[in-house]
Amino acid sequence: MANEVTPSTDKTPAETPETTTGGRIYRPLADIVETDEGVTLMLDMPGVAPDDVDITLEQRVLTIRGKVRATRPETLQLTHAEYGEGDFERAFTLSDDFDPEKIGASVSLGVLTVTLPRAPEAKPRKIAVTAA
């Protein structure tokens, strides 16, 4: 079951996606949990609403994008900032073991959870051994 979901490598500045707003794009941290039933990805995406998440699967590459809406009130002037606002993007290369029609996702408390169920033919099965 190893290496069925491969995170993308860090991008060089030339490979970093450009934005129309001139904002930053962050690579969200991810945890990957694997079971016999499939794989679950959990990505930290604070400030991203469910409607602002875009997940695509093309040629076995699962791309996850999240747009963050500005949270700073327009009437206030920022004097100090430690949190950089920006959008999120991360890509994972999948093996052929997953059922693309059953991939699901949800957002709760700043964490995006993506479930990748295994295709029935890819699930491990127990082989019965009988006495001869």
SETOR-356511 format. One record per residue (C-alpha): residue in three letters; x, y, z. Coordinates in steps of 0.5 Angstrom, whole numbers, padded with zeros to 4 digits. Layout:
+------+-------+-------+-------+
: rest :     u :     v :     w :
+------+-------+-------+-------+
:  ALA :     X :     Y :     Z :
...
+------+-------+-------+-------+
! end
This chain:
+------+-------+-------+-------+
: rest :     u :     v :     w :
+------+-------+-------+-------+
:  MET :  0000 :  0000 :  0000 :
:  ALA :  0006 :  0005 :  0000 :
:  ASN :  0007 :  0011 : -0004 :
:  GLU :  0000 :  0011 : -0007 :
:  VAL : -0001 :  0018 : -0006 :
:  THR :  0005 :  0022 : -0007 :
:  PRO :  0006 :  0029 : -0005 :
:  SER :  0008 :  0034 : -0010 :
:  THR :  0015 :  0037 : -0009 :
:  ASP :  0017 :  0044 : -0007 :
:  LYS :  0016 :  0049 : -0013 :
:  THR :  0022 :  0054 : -0015 :
:  PRO :  0020 :  0061 : -0016 :
:  ALA :  0019 :  0060 : -0023 :
:  GLU :  0014 :  0054 : -0022 :
:  THR :  0010 :  0058 : -0017 :
:  PRO :  0003 :  0060 : -0020 :
:  GLU :  0002 :  0067 : -0021 :
:  THR : -0004 :  0070 : -0018 :
:  THR : -0009 :  0076 : -0021 :
:  THR : -0009 :  0079 : -0014 :
:  GLY : -0001 :  0079 : -0013 :
:  GLY : -0002 :  0075 : -0007 :
:  ARG :  0002 :  0069 : -0004 :
:  ILE :  0000 :  0062 : -0005 :
:  TYR :  0002 :  0057 :  0001 :
:  ARG :  0003 :  0050 :  0000 :
:  PRO : -0002 :  0047 :  0006 :
:  LEU :  0001 :  0042 :  0011 :
:  ALA : -0002 :  0035 :  0010 :
:  ASP : -0003 :  0029 :  0014 :
:  ILE : -0004 :  0022 :  0010 :
:  VAL : -0008 :  0017 :  0013 :
:  GLU : -0008 :  0010 :  0009 :
:  THR : -0013 :  0004 :  0011 :
:  ASP : -0015 : -0002 :  0007 :
:  GLU : -0021 :  0002 :  0005 :
:  GLY : -0017 :  0008 :  0002 :
:  VAL : -0013 :  0014 :  0004 :
:  THR : -0015 :  0020 :  0007 :
:  LEU : -0012 :  0027 :  0006 :
:  MET : -0012 :  0032 :  0012 :
:  LEU : -0010 :  0039 :  0009 :
:  ASP : -0009 :  0046 :  0014 :
:  MET : -0013 :  0051 :  0010 :
:  PRO : -0015 :  0056 :  0015 :
:  GLY : -0020 :  0062 :  0013 :
:  VAL : -0022 :  0058 :  0007 :
:  ALA : -0030 :  0057 :  0006 :
:  PRO : -0032 :  0050 :  0003 :
:  ASP : -0035 :  0055 : -0003 :
:  ASP : -0028 :  0057 : -0004 :
:  VAL : -0024 :  0050 : -0005 :
:  ASP : -0023 :  0047 : -0012 :
:  ILE : -0021 :  0040 : -0013 :
:  THR : -0019 :  0037 : -0020 :
:  LEU : -0017 :  0030 : -0022 :
:  GLU : -0013 :  0030 : -0028 :
:  GLN : -0008 :  0025 : -0031 :
:  ARG : -0008 :  0022 : -0024 :
:  VAL : -0006 :  0029 : -0021 :
:  LEU : -0010 :  0031 : -0015 :
:  THR : -0010 :  0039 : -0015 :
:  ILE : -0013 :  0042 : -0009 :
:  ARG : -0014 :  0050 : -0009 :
:  GLY : -0017 :  0054 : -0004 :
:  LYS : -0018 :  0062 : -0004 :
:  VAL : -0018 :  0066 :  0002 :
:  ARG : -0022 :  0072 :  0003 :
:  ALA : -0019 :  0078 :  0006 :
:  THR : -0021 :  0079 :  0013 :
:  ARG : -0018 :  0086 :  0015 :
:  PRO : -0023 :  0091 :  0016 :
:  GLU : -0022 :  0097 :  0011 :
:  THR : -0023 :  0102 :  0016 :
:  LEU : -0017 :  0100 :  0020 :
:  GLN : -0010 :  0101 :  0018 :
:  LEU : -0005 :  0095 :  0020 :
:  THR :  0001 :  0097 :  0024 :
:  HIS :  0003 :  0090 :  0025 :
:  ALA :  0002 :  0083 :  0021 :
:  GLU :  0005 :  0076 :  0023 :
:  TYR :  0000 :  0072 :  0019 :
:  GLY :  0001 :  0073 :  0012 :
:  GLU : -0006 :  0072 :  0008 :
:  GLY : -0006 :  0068 :  0001 :
:  ASP : -0009 :  0063 : -0003 :
:  PHE : -0007 :  0055 : -0002 :
:  GLU : -0005 :  0050 : -0007 :
:  ARG : -0002 :  0043 : -0007 :
:  ALA : -0002 :  0037 : -0012 :
:  PHE : -0002 :  0030 : -0011 :
:  THR :  0000 :  0024 : -0016 :
:  LEU : -0005 :  0018 : -0015 :
:  SER : -0004 :  0011 : -0016 :
:  ASP : -0009 :  0008 : -0021 :
:  ASP : -0012 :  0004 : -0014 :
:  PHE : -0017 :  0010 : -0013 :
:  ASP : -0024 :  0010 : -0015 :
:  PRO : -0025 :  0017 : -0018 :
:  GLU : -0032 :  0018 : -0018 :
:  LYS : -0032 :  0017 : -0011 :
:  ILE : -0027 :  0022 : -0008 :
:  GLY : -0030 :  0026 : -0003 :
:  ALA : -0028 :  0033 :  0001 :
:  SER : -0031 :  0037 :  0007 :
:  VAL : -0028 :  0043 :  0011 :
:  SER : -0029 :  0044 :  0018 :
:  LEU : -0025 :  0049 :  0023 :
:  GLY : -0020 :  0050 :  0017 :
:  VAL : -0018 :  0043 :  0016 :
:  LEU : -0020 :  0040 :  0009 :
:  THR : -0021 :  0033 :  0009 :
:  VAL : -0021 :  0029 :  0002 :
:  THR : -0023 :  0022 :  0002 :
:  LEU : -0020 :  0017 : -0004 :
:  PRO : -0024 :  0011 : -0003 :
:  ARG : -0020 :  0005 : -0007 :
:  ALA : -0023 :  0002 : -0013 :
:  PRO : -0026 : -0005 : -0011 :
:  GLU : -0021 : -0009 : -0015 :
:  ALA : -0015 : -0005 : -0011 :
:  LYS : -0018 : -0007 : -0004 :
:  PRO : -0014 : -0013 : -0001 :
:  ARG : -0018 : -0019 :  0000 :
:  LYS : -0017 : -0025 :  0004 :
:  ILE : -0015 : -0032 :  0001 :
:  ALA : -0018 : -0038 :  0004 :
:  VAL : -0013 : -0043 :  0005 :
:  THR : -0016 : -0050 :  0006 :
:  ALA : -0013 : -0057 :  0008 :
:  ALA : -0011 : -0062 :  0002 :
+------+-------+-------+-------+
! end
